[in-house]
Amino acid sequence: MNKAEIRALLEQVKKQELEVDTALKAMEDLPYKELGFAKIDNHRELRVGYPEVVYCEGKTVEQVKAIFQFMYAKESNILGTRANAEMYASVQAVCPEARYNTLGRTITVQKNPACQTESYIAIVAAGTSDAAVVEEAFETASILGNKVQKIMDVGVAGIHRLFDHMDTIRGAKVIIVVAGMEGALASVIGGLVDKPVIAVPTSVGYGANFGGLAALLSMLNSCASGISVVNIDNGFGAAYSASIINKL
């Protein structure tokens, strides 16, 4: 239940169009719903503007299904990250509209078409191998109501490829840069744009990449101003922050 729905309920109570008991029943799951193995934060959208997101990895198939089944009864859209195909199949049984992004490993349920922003987020990826993180970011930003432009495979090994897309990149309100290996693309873009850049290091790379640590340290040590960095492979976190910036 979001702010507008609660206000509408209270207004109906004031006008005596709705019984107090009925209104209380509608709000009984605030601030959270106890499922035994999980406490679903129904109050989150009231506090921060976006509903709770389900991190599926580490949960059982039945737990993911139960969480989605409860959330499906509400009016908010639902996003699940790091989900596998088995989890998706169980969710689809109770949420027929559920959609699965195989590469991004996300489950989305679009109950309310989000009002898209006029401005857009650009997601720029160094290589095709970074696509899984790009897709997680894309699905997150999209279900949160943002226009998104994806630009793939423009890493520094062929820097001329990047320049063909600079108009699109510069036109974005915020830019997510996804890169593995040495993570240099974030610094390059940071030195070419006047918009905030959110850098996402990925675990893509050979041995000395250390599962994304090399890219993470490169991005943290960037001399280009205006770059912030999220955790390794955290496309969701980058898109969530980008959505907040895009809607300012």
Backbone as CSV, one residue per row, in Angstrom:
resi,resn,N_x,N_y,N_z,CA_x,CA_y,CA_z,C_x,C_y,C_z
1,MET,0.854,-1.196,0.000,0.000,0.000,0.000,0.888,1.243,0.000
2,ASN,0.695,2.132,-0.984,1.529,3.317,-1.068,0.853,4.519,-0.383
3,LYS,1.546,5.656,-0.417,1.041,6.848,0.278,-0.331,7.267,-0.239
4,ALA,-0.475,7.260,-1.552,-1.741,7.706,-2.149,-2.898,6.815,-1.723
5,GLU,-2.664,5.516,-1.654,-3.719,4.572,-1.263,-4.125,4.768,0.195
6,ILE,-3.133,5.001,1.051,-3.443,5.234,2.470,-4.217,6.537,2.646
7,ARG,-3.793,7.584,1.941,-4.518,8.867,2.013,-5.960,8.693,1.560
8,ALA,-6.156,7.944,0.485,-7.504,7.726,-0.034,-8.368,6.982,0.977
9,LEU,-7.787,5.981,1.642,-8.530,5.241,2.672,-8.946,6.162,3.815
10,LEU,-8.000,6.963,4.291,-8.288,7.864,5.407,-9.338,8.901,5.019
11,GLU,-9.267,9.359,3.778,-10.255,10.336,3.304,-11.655,9.727,3.277
12,GLN,-11.726,8.470,2.875,-13.023,7.785,2.859,-13.568,7.615,4.277
13,VAL,-12.663,7.312,5.221,-13.085,7.184,6.625,-13.652,8.512,7.119
14,LYS,-12.945,9.612,6.812,-13.396,10.941,7.237,-14.795,11.244,6.702
15,LYS,-15.014,10.852,5.454,-16.305,11.130,4.823,-17.358,10.089,5.192
16,GLN,-16.961,9.159,6.058,-17.851,8.087,6.518,-18.348,7.214,5.370
17,GLU,-17.502,7.140,4.321,-17.831,6.269,3.195,-17.251,4.876,3.398
18,LEU,-16.414,4.736,4.443,-15.745,3.462,4.677,-15.713,3.198,6.172
19,GLU,-16.059,2.000,6.573,-16.016,1.629,7.978,-14.575,1.636,8.472
20,VAL,-14.388,2.084,9.717,-13.052,2.117,10.303,-12.422,0.727,10.302
21,ASP,-13.203,-0.288,10.640,-12.677,-1.655,10.668,-12.177,-2.099,9.294
22,THR,-12.881,-1.683,8.254,-12.467,-2.045,6.892,-11.147,-1.380,6.538
23,ALA,-11.008,-0.115,6.932,-9.763,0.607,6.672,-8.605,-0.021,7.433
24,LEU,-8.836,-0.376,8.687,-7.788,-1.017,9.484,-7.381,-2.351,8.892
25,LYS,-8.370,-3.076,8.364,-8.078,-4.367,7.737,-7.159,-4.177,6.534
26,ALA,-7.420,-3.119,5.763,-6.614,-2.853,4.570,-5.179,-2.496,4.926
27,MET,-4.978,-1.946,6.155,-3.638,-1.515,6.557,-2.983,-2.461,7.551
28,GLU,-3.565,-3.639,7.771,-3.095,-4.502,8.839,-1.689,-5.055,8.611
29,ASP,-1.224,-5.082,7.360,0.108,-5.603,7.089,1.197,-4.547,7.224
30,LEU,0.819,-3.327,7.603,1.824,-2.303,7.885,2.269,-2.444,9.346
31,PRO,3.586,-2.282,9.653,4.637,-1.920,8.704,5.273,-3.102,7.978
32,TYR,5.073,-4.344,8.476,5.628,-5.489,7.759,4.753,-6.713,7.964
33,LYS,4.952,-7.685,7.078,4.205,-8.931,7.135,5.142,-10.050,7.579
34,GLU,4.755,-10.742,8.651,5.562,-11.839,9.184,5.189,-13.138,8.470
35,LEU,6.173,-13.713,7.756,5.957,-14.993,7.082,6.661,-16.148,7.791
36,GLY,7.282,-15.861,8.914,8.016,-16.901,9.634,9.473,-16.922,9.242
37,PHE,9.752,-17.128,7.963,11.132,-17.131,7.466,11.553,-15.768,6.920
38,ALA,10.595,-14.847,6.789,10.881,-13.512,6.249,9.885,-12.507,6.806
39,LYS,10.325,-11.270,6.890,9.460,-10.154,7.283,9.411,-9.187,6.113
40,ILE,8.298,-9.183,5.388,8.189,-8.363,4.191,7.883,-6.922,4.582
41,ASP,8.733,-6.018,4.143,8.675,-4.614,4.556,7.649,-3.857,3.705
42,ASN,6.404,-3.884,4.123,5.340,-3.199,3.384,5.377,-1.684,3.551
43,HIS,6.199,-1.221,4.479,6.277,0.203,4.792,7.353,0.900,3.963
44,ARG,8.142,0.112,3.232,9.331,0.692,2.590,8.995,1.755,1.563
45,GLU,7.971,1.509,0.764,7.620,2.507,-0.257,7.195,3.826,0.372
46,LEU,6.563,3.757,1.537,6.186,4.982,2.245,7.418,5.743,2.717
47,ARG,8.460,4.994,3.117,9.662,5.632,3.659,10.605,6.145,2.581
48,VAL,10.836,5.317,1.549,11.907,5.639,0.603,11.436,5.816,-0.840
49,GLY,10.161,5.569,-1.103,9.634,5.815,-2.446,9.573,4.607,-3.352
50,TYR,10.276,3.532,-3.000,10.260,2.306,-3.796,9.944,1.123,-2.895
51,PRO,9.175,0.154,-3.398,8.848,-1.010,-2.569,10.058,-1.916,-2.371
52,GLU,9.920,-2.864,-1.449,10.997,-3.810,-1.175,11.305,-4.634,-2.422
53,VAL,12.588,-4.937,-2.607,13.050,-5.783,-3.707,13.479,-7.127,-3.123
54,VAL,13.165,-8.209,-3.819,13.451,-9.554,-3.320,14.804,-10.015,-3.855
55,TYR,15.763,-10.222,-2.949,17.045,-10.819,-3.324,16.871,-12.324,-3.199
56,CYS,16.834,-13.015,-4.325,16.416,-14.427,-4.344,17.538,-15.406,-4.017
57,GLU,18.758,-15.057,-4.356,19.867,-15.976,-4.131,19.987,-16.304,-2.641
58,GLY,20.159,-17.577,-2.331,20.258,-18.002,-0.937,18.933,-18.404,-0.328
59,LYS,17.839,-18.067,-0.995,16.515,-18.486,-0.544,16.125,-19.776,-1.267
60,THR,15.229,-20.525,-0.678,14.719,-21.718,-1.355,13.672,-21.312,-2.390
61,VAL,13.384,-22.238,-3.289,12.365,-21.986,-4.306,11.017,-21.695,-3.655
62,GLU,10.672,-22.451,-2.631,9.391,-22.258,-1.950,9.337,-20.921,-1.218
63,GLN,10.450,-20.485,-0.652,10.472,-19.192,0.028,10.265,-18.053,-0.958
64,VAL,10.930,-18.122,-2.095,10.769,-17.085,-3.113,9.320,-17.052,-3.603
65,LYS,8.753,-18.219,-3.827,7.368,-18.310,-4.284,6.419,-17.682,-3.262
66,ALA,6.609,-17.984,-1.979,5.724,-17.468,-0.935,5.815,-15.946,-0.820
67,ILE,7.022,-15.420,-0.946,7.209,-13.965,-0.871,6.513,-13.277,-2.033
68,PHE,6.719,-13.798,-3.240,6.072,-13.210,-4.414,4.556,-13.338,-4.316
69,GLN,4.074,-14.453,-3.810,2.627,-14.671,-3.701,1.989,-13.637,-2.786
70,PHE,2.644,-13.339,-1.666,2.111,-12.315,-0.770,2.179,-10.935,-1.423
71,MET,3.342,-10.601,-2.010,3.511,-9.274,-2.599,2.586,-9.063,-3.796
72,TYR,2.229,-10.146,-4.467,1.364,-10.070,-5.647,-0.034,-9.567,-5.287
73,ALA,-0.428,-9.785,-4.042,-1.749,-9.331,-3.602,-1.788,-7.816,-3.418
74,LYS,-0.622,-7.191,-3.373,-0.550,-5.739,-3.237,-0.583,-5.093,-4.619
75,GLU,-0.590,-3.782,-4.641,-0.715,-3.070,-5.911,0.622,-2.662,-6.512
76,SER,1.713,-2.889,-5.795,3.017,-2.443,-6.276,3.611,-3.424,-7.276
77,ASN,4.500,-2.913,-8.140,5.289,-3.781,-8.998,6.282,-4.559,-8.140
78,ILE,6.762,-5.689,-8.663,7.674,-6.534,-7.897,8.934,-6.794,-8.711
79,LEU,10.072,-6.705,-8.033,11.350,-7.030,-8.646,12.083,-8.041,-7.775
80,GLY,12.510,-9.136,-8.396,13.361,-10.118,-7.732,14.676,-10.202,-8.473
81,THR,15.794,-10.167,-7.738,17.110,-10.238,-8.366,17.802,-11.542,-8.005
82,ARG,18.788,-11.910,-8.828,19.603,-13.119,-8.646,18.735,-14.371,-8.508
83,ALA,17.764,-14.483,-9.371,16.844,-15.620,-9.366,17.251,-16.618,-10.443
84,ASN,16.968,-17.893,-10.196,17.235,-18.905,-11.218,15.933,-19.312,-11.915
85,ALA,16.062,-20.151,-12.935,14.901,-20.532,-13.743,13.867,-21.311,-12.935
86,GLU,14.335,-22.117,-11.981,13.405,-22.881,-11.148,12.570,-21.949,-10.276
87,MET,13.207,-20.932,-9.738,12.479,-19.943,-8.940,11.432,-19.241,-9.792
88,TYR,11.818,-18.887,-11.008,10.882,-18.207,-11.903,9.668,-19.079,-12.197
89,ALA,9.890,-20.361,-12.453,8.775,-21.264,-12.762,7.797,-21.328,-11.600
90,SER,8.301,-21.350,-10.373,7.421,-21.413,-9.202,6.670,-20.099,-9.013
91,VAL,7.332,-18.985,-9.284,6.689,-17.676,-9.156,5.603,-17.509,-10.211
92,GLN,5.876,-17.951,-11.424,4.906,-17.791,-12.507,3.610,-18.547,-12.218
93,ALA,3.704,-19.603,-11.421,2.509,-20.379,-11.072,1.533,-19.550,-10.237
94,VAL,2.058,-18.575,-9.475,1.185,-17.737,-8.633,1.098,-16.297,-9.138
95,CYS,2.006,-15.912,-10.020,2.009,-14.573,-10.614,2.114,-14.728,-12.132
96,PRO,1.003,-14.923,-12.813,1.043,-15.234,-14.254,1.757,-14.179,-15.098
97,GLU,1.762,-12.910,-14.634,2.399,-11.843,-15.418,3.912,-11.789,-15.244
98,ALA,4.458,-12.636,-14.368,5.890,-12.593,-14.072,6.713,-12.800,-15.346
99,ARG,7.807,-12.055,-15.439,8.681,-12.123,-16.607,10.110,-12.371,-16.124
100,TYR,10.839,-13.198,-16.851,12.182,-13.573,-16.422,13.214,-13.108,-17.438
101,ASN,14.227,-12.393,-16.960,15.369,-12.033,-17.798,16.465,-13.052,-17.502
102,THR,16.664,-13.982,-18.420,17.575,-15.098,-18.187,18.997,-14.620,-17.930
103,LEU,19.462,-13.666,-18.721,20.829,-13.177,-18.585,21.000,-12.356,-17.313
104,GLY,20.037,-11.466,-17.041,20.119,-10.624,-15.852,19.678,-11.310,-14.576
105,ARG,19.028,-12.484,-14.695,18.555,-13.281,-13.569,17.566,-12.492,-12.708
106,THR,16.681,-11.762,-13.354,15.675,-10.984,-12.637,14.281,-11.502,-12.948
107,ILE,13.409,-11.424,-11.944,11.976,-11.686,-12.125,11.257,-10.364,-11.901
108,THR,10.436,-9.960,-12.851,9.672,-8.726,-12.700,8.187,-9.005,-12.869
109,VAL,7.398,-8.330,-12.044,5.939,-8.384,-12.155,5.461,-6.942,-12.253
110,GLN,4.937,-6.573,-13.406,4.506,-5.199,-13.656,2.998,-5.125,-13.463
111,LYS,2.571,-4.763,-12.255,1.141,-4.635,-11.976,0.634,-3.252,-12.361
112,ASN,1.456,-2.252,-12.138,1.103,-0.879,-12.490,2.125,-0.360,-13.489
113,PRO,1.725,-0.014,-14.695,2.683,0.566,-15.628,3.294,1.824,-15.019
114,ALA,4.608,1.785,-14.824,5.275,2.928,-14.188,5.275,4.114,-15.148
115,CYS,5.075,5.304,-14.587,5.118,6.531,-15.382,6.581,6.846,-15.682
116,GLN,6.982,6.646,-16.921,8.387,6.802,-17.266,8.827,8.258,-17.231
117,THR,10.075,8.469,-16.854,10.657,9.800,-16.825,10.887,10.307,-18.252
118,GLU,10.901,11.623,-18.398,11.273,12.214,-19.681,12.775,12.052,-19.903
119,SER,13.554,12.290,-18.854,15.000,12.096,-18.945,15.311,10.604,-18.897
120,TYR,16.536,10.235,-19.256,16.855,8.818,-19.305,18.197,8.507,-18.644
121,ILE,18.352,7.239,-18.323,19.604,6.706,-17.791,20.325,6.000,-18.924
122,ALA,21.611,6.258,-19.082,22.421,5.526,-20.053,23.223,4.458,-19.311
123,ILE,23.150,3.235,-19.805,23.977,2.147,-19.273,24.997,1.800,-20.345
124,VAL,26.262,2.014,-20.013,27.343,1.835,-20.980,28.226,0.687,-20.513
125,ALA,28.419,-0.307,-21.370,29.187,-1.496,-20.998,30.465,-1.598,-21.807
126,ALA,31.543,-1.964,-21.122,32.828,-2.108,-21.799,32.819,-3.271,-22.779
127,GLY,32.244,-4.423,-22.364,32.271,-5.596,-23.223,30.991,-6.395,-23.162
128,THR,30.812,-7.276,-24.140,29.651,-8.152,-24.165,29.637,-9.073,-22.947
129,SER,30.802,-9.400,-22.417,30.894,-10.271,-21.236,30.311,-9.618,-19.988
130,ASP,30.096,-8.311,-20.027,29.503,-7.592,-18.893,27.978,-7.552,-18.972
131,ALA,27.400,-8.240,-19.961,25.971,-8.095,-20.259,25.057,-8.527,-19.117
132,ALA,25.465,-9.522,-18.316,24.600,-9.972,-17.219,24.362,-8.846,-16.216
133,VAL,25.399,-8.095,-15.906,25.270,-6.964,-14.974,24.456,-5.842,-15.616
134,VAL,24.672,-5.625,-16.907,23.896,-4.616,-17.639,22.409,-4.940,-17.584
135,GLU,22.059,-6.193,-17.795,20.644,-6.579,-17.805,20.007,-6.435,-16.424
136,GLU,20.749,-6.749,-15.367,20.218,-6.540,-14.019,19.941,-5.055,-13.794
137,ALA,20.870,-4.215,-14.220,20.680,-2.769,-14.078,19.519,-2.281,-14.926
138,PHE,19.421,-2.789,-16.148,18.349,-2.366,-17.057,16.972,-2.717,-16.506
139,GLU,16.804,-3.953,-16.040,15.504,-4.374,-15.507,15.140,-3.571,-14.254
140,THR,16.132,-3.297,-13.426,15.880,-2.519,-12.206,15.436,-1.105,-12.550
141,ALA,16.216,-0.435,-13.384,15.891,0.949,-13.748,14.544,1.032,-14.456
142,SER,14.244,0.054,-15.292,12.991,0.083,-16.055,11.773,-0.073,-15.157
143,ILE,11.807,-1.044,-14.236,10.626,-1.269,-13.397,10.439,-0.149,-12.374
144,LEU,11.512,0.619,-12.137,11.389,1.777,-11.249,10.902,3.019,-11.998
145,GLY,10.590,2.852,-13.291,9.934,3.935,-14.028,10.849,4.860,-14.796
146,ASN,11.996,4.357,-15.252,12.954,5.185,-15.984,13.068,4.769,-17.446
147,LYS,13.267,5.743,-18.301,13.709,5.444,-19.655,15.184,5.042,-19.579
148,VAL,15.558,4.063,-20.368,16.936,3.551,-20.318,17.469,3.358,-21.729
149,GLN,18.708,3.768,-21.939,19.419,3.512,-23.189,20.622,2.629,-22.877
150,LYS,20.745,1.501,-23.582,21.877,0.601,-23.388,22.882,0.772,-24.536
151,ILE,24.145,0.859,-24.167,25.226,0.942,-25.163,26.245,-0.132,-24.801
152,MET,26.428,-1.093,-25.679,27.235,-2.269,-25.377,28.569,-2.273,-26.131
153,ASP,29.560,-2.887,-25.503,30.822,-3.230,-26.149,31.567,-2.013,-26.696
154,VAL,31.820,-1.039,-25.827,32.551,0.174,-26.232,33.747,0.403,-25.314
155,GLY,34.410,-0.679,-24.925,35.525,-0.593,-23.988,36.772,0.046,-24.583
156,VAL,37.763,0.267,-23.711,38.946,1.046,-24.095,39.855,0.319,-25.086
157,ALA,39.691,-0.987,-25.259,40.514,-1.695,-26.243,40.205,-1.240,-27.669
158,GLY,39.022,-0.670,-27.865,38.638,-0.089,-29.160,37.908,1.202,-28.883
159,ILE,38.623,2.178,-28.346,37.997,3.390,-27.794,37.215,4.170,-28.845
160,HIS,37.553,3.993,-30.133,36.839,4.705,-31.192,35.358,4.326,-31.226
161,ARG,35.025,3.123,-30.736,33.630,2.684,-30.721,32.791,3.542,-29.781
162,LEU,33.423,4.006,-28.705,32.718,4.829,-27.720,32.282,6.163,-28.316
163,PHE,33.148,6.766,-29.118,32.891,8.129,-29.598,31.679,8.217,-30.511
164,ASP,31.312,7.108,-31.134,30.119,7.107,-31.981,28.828,7.254,-31.164
165,HIS,28.919,7.066,-29.847,27.717,7.099,-29.000,27.728,8.247,-27.998
166,MET,28.653,9.188,-28.151,28.797,10.231,-27.141,27.580,11.141,-27.035
167,ASP,26.867,11.381,-28.127,25.668,12.226,-28.062,24.616,11.590,-27.152
168,THR,24.426,10.277,-27.302,23.461,9.565,-26.449,23.914,9.571,-25.005
169,ILE,25.193,9.337,-24.777,25.728,9.293,-23.406,25.607,10.659,-22.749
170,ARG,25.984,11.697,-23.470,25.926,13.055,-22.900,24.491,13.529,-22.690
171,GLY,23.550,12.949,-23.420,22.150,13.350,-23.272,21.464,12.757,-22.062
172,ALA,22.088,11.777,-21.425,21.493,11.140,-20.248,21.589,12.051,-19.033
173,LYS,20.703,11.842,-18.073,20.764,12.597,-16.820,21.771,11.971,-15.860
174,VAL,21.957,10.680,-15.980,22.935,9.947,-15.167,23.417,8.760,-15.988
175,ILE,24.686,8.380,-15.795,25.296,7.342,-16.616,25.819,6.220,-15.720
176,ILE,25.438,4.998,-16.035,25.986,3.813,-15.370,27.034,3.220,-16.301
177,VAL,28.254,3.044,-15.793,29.329,2.467,-16.592,29.701,1.113,-16.002
178,VAL,29.578,0.068,-16.816,29.811,-1.310,-16.378,31.073,-1.822,-17.065
179,ALA,32.071,-2.227,-16.270,33.331,-2.675,-16.871,34.059,-3.649,-15.960
180,GLY,34.663,-4.652,-16.583,35.519,-5.585,-15.859,36.967,-5.317,-16.215
181,MET,37.778,-6.386,-16.299,39.219,-6.249,-16.596,39.838,-5.206,-15.656
182,GLU,40.394,-4.103,-16.216,41.006,-3.063,-15.375,40.041,-1.927,-15.052
183,GLY,38.812,-1.963,-15.603,37.781,-0.997,-15.243,38.038,0.427,-15.692
184,ALA,38.806,0.616,-16.772,39.218,1.962,-17.167,38.104,2.798,-17.790
185,LEU,37.054,2.137,-18.294,36.028,2.869,-19.040,35.348,3.952,-18.203
186,ALA,35.168,3.697,-16.921,34.512,4.698,-16.058,35.303,5.999,-16.024
187,SER,36.629,5.899,-15.929,37.467,7.105,-15.903,37.416,7.846,-17.228
188,VAL,37.427,7.094,-18.325,37.375,7.722,-19.648,36.079,8.520,-19.803
189,ILE,34.944,7.884,-19.493,33.657,8.573,-19.628,33.554,9.718,-18.628
190,GLY,34.048,9.503,-17.415,34.000,10.564,-16.405,34.718,11.826,-16.837
191,GLY,35.727,11.688,-17.694,36.456,12.851,-18.183,35.850,13.494,-19.409
192,LEU,34.722,12.953,-19.878,34.102,13.458,-21.115,32.694,14.009,-20.917
193,VAL,32.111,13.821,-19.726,30.704,14.202,-19.529,30.548,15.136,-18.338
194,ASP,29.411,15.835,-18.317,29.101,16.727,-17.198,27.966,16.169,-16.344
195,LYS,27.770,14.861,-16.368,26.700,14.191,-15.632,27.307,13.240,-14.602
196,PRO,26.561,12.897,-13.552,27.083,11.927,-12.588,27.271,10.559,-13.232
197,VAL,28.362,9.902,-12.866,28.686,8.575,-13.381,28.697,7.591,-12.209
198,ILE,27.960,6.506,-12.368,27.968,5.433,-11.376,28.710,4.257,-11.997
199,ALA,29.846,3.904,-11.411,30.697,2.866,-11.972,30.395,1.521,-11.316
200,VAL,30.276,0.491,-12.150,30.022,-0.865,-11.661,31.176,-1.770,-12.100
201,PRO,32.054,-2.170,-11.191,33.087,-3.137,-11.565,32.468,-4.525,-11.697
202,THR,32.910,-5.271,-12.690,32.389,-6.627,-12.837,33.501,-7.642,-12.587
203,SER,33.084,-8.870,-12.333,34.043,-9.938,-12.044,34.632,-10.537,-13.314
204,VAL,34.408,-9.888,-14.462,34.941,-10.351,-15.743,36.423,-10.003,-15.849
205,GLY,37.248,-10.996,-16.178,38.672,-10.719,-16.380,39.543,-11.916,-16.077
206,TYR,40.794,-11.805,-16.451,41.746,-12.883,-16.203,42.185,-12.875,-14.737
207,GLY,43.071,-13.787,-14.391,43.418,-14.060,-12.993,43.717,-12.855,-12.122
208,ALA,44.545,-11.928,-12.607,44.920,-10.773,-11.783,43.783,-9.767,-11.631
209,ASN,42.673,-10.032,-12.300,41.472,-9.221,-12.066,40.890,-9.500,-10.683
210,PHE,41.258,-10.668,-10.133,40.826,-11.066,-8.785,39.311,-10.953,-8.594
211,GLY,38.563,-11.493,-9.576,37.113,-11.526,-9.452,36.461,-10.164,-9.375
212,GLY,37.076,-9.158,-9.993,36.500,-7.810,-10.008,37.200,-6.823,-9.090
213,LEU,38.104,-7.322,-8.250,38.775,-6.435,-7.295,39.660,-5.407,-8.006
214,ALA,40.332,-5.825,-9.073,41.187,-4.894,-9.816,40.360,-3.752,-10.399
215,ALA,39.215,-4.098,-11.017,38.341,-3.064,-11.589,37.784,-2.159,-10.493
216,LEU,37.409,-2.756,-9.359,36.882,-1.969,-8.238,37.895,-0.938,-7.768
217,LEU,39.152,-1.371,-7.570,40.182,-0.450,-7.088,40.491,0.630,-8.122
218,SER,40.493,0.263,-9.409,40.715,1.272,-10.453,39.642,2.351,-10.413
219,MET,38.396,1.910,-10.262,37.290,2.870,-10.239,37.321,3.736,-8.988
220,LEU,37.652,3.136,-7.855,37.747,3.906,-6.614,38.882,4.930,-6.665
221,ASN,39.943,4.609,-7.414,41.105,5.488,-7.511,41.065,6.399,-8.724
222,SER,39.918,6.468,-9.403,39.814,7.283,-10.612,40.120,8.746,-10.314
223,CYS,40.863,9.376,-11.216,41.141,10.809,-11.043,40.079,11.670,-11.720
224,ALA,39.134,11.044,-12.415,38.027,11.796,-13.013,37.007,12.129,-11.929
225,SER,36.556,13.360,-11.911,35.594,13.791,-10.888,34.188,13.341,-11.248
226,GLY,33.332,13.240,-10.231,31.925,12.943,-10.479,31.608,11.474,-10.608
227,ILE,32.570,10.595,-10.230,32.341,9.155,-10.324,32.098,8.582,-8.931
228,SER,31.013,7.853,-8.788,30.771,7.069,-7.581,30.807,5.598,-7.971
229,VAL,31.081,4.733,-7.015,31.329,3.319,-7.321,30.459,2.441,-6.432
230,VAL,29.846,1.418,-7.034,29.097,0.432,-6.256,29.894,-0.873,-6.200
231,ASN,29.350,-1.852,-5.551,30.055,-3.108,-5.340,30.186,-3.916,-6.637
232,ILE,31.050,-4.904,-6.605,31.324,-5.745,-7.768,30.041,-6.443,-8.242
233,ASP,29.753,-6.330,-9.536,28.586,-6.951,-10.185,27.244,-6.421,-9.685
234,ASN,27.235,-5.294,-9.000,25.998,-4.793,-8.392,25.223,-3.884,-9.348
235,GLY,24.699,-4.482,-10.407,23.886,-3.716,-11.345,22.630,-3.165,-10.699
236,PHE,22.048,-3.929,-9.777,20.855,-3.460,-9.080,21.138,-2.179,-8.300
237,GLY,22.196,-2.179,-7.505,22.511,-1.009,-6.683,22.786,0.225,-7.515
238,ALA,23.474,0.039,-8.638,23.760,1.171,-9.514,22.481,1.746,-10.105
239,ALA,21.586,0.874,-10.545,20.338,1.331,-11.166,19.414,1.996,-10.153
240,TYR,19.388,1.478,-8.935,18.552,2.070,-7.893,19.005,3.503,-7.611
241,SER,20.316,3.688,-7.446,20.850,5.033,-7.203,20.618,5.940,-8.411
242,ALA,20.814,5.378,-9.608,20.593,6.164,-10.820,19.144,6.616,-10.940
243,SER,18.213,5.749,-10.526,16.803,6.109,-10.581,16.490,7.289,-9.653
244,ILE,17.076,7.274,-8.468,16.863,8.393,-7.537,17.377,9.691,-8.154
245,ILE,18.576,9.634,-8.742,19.157,10.837,-9.375,18.303,11.282,-10.553
246,ASN,17.881,10.331,-11.376,17.107,10.658,-12.573,15.775,11.312,-12.249
247,LYS,15.238,11.028,-11.052,13.930,11.575,-10.682,14.023,12.821,-9.804
248,LEU,15.218,13.307,-9.558,15.352,14.519,-8.753,14.725,15.697,-9.493
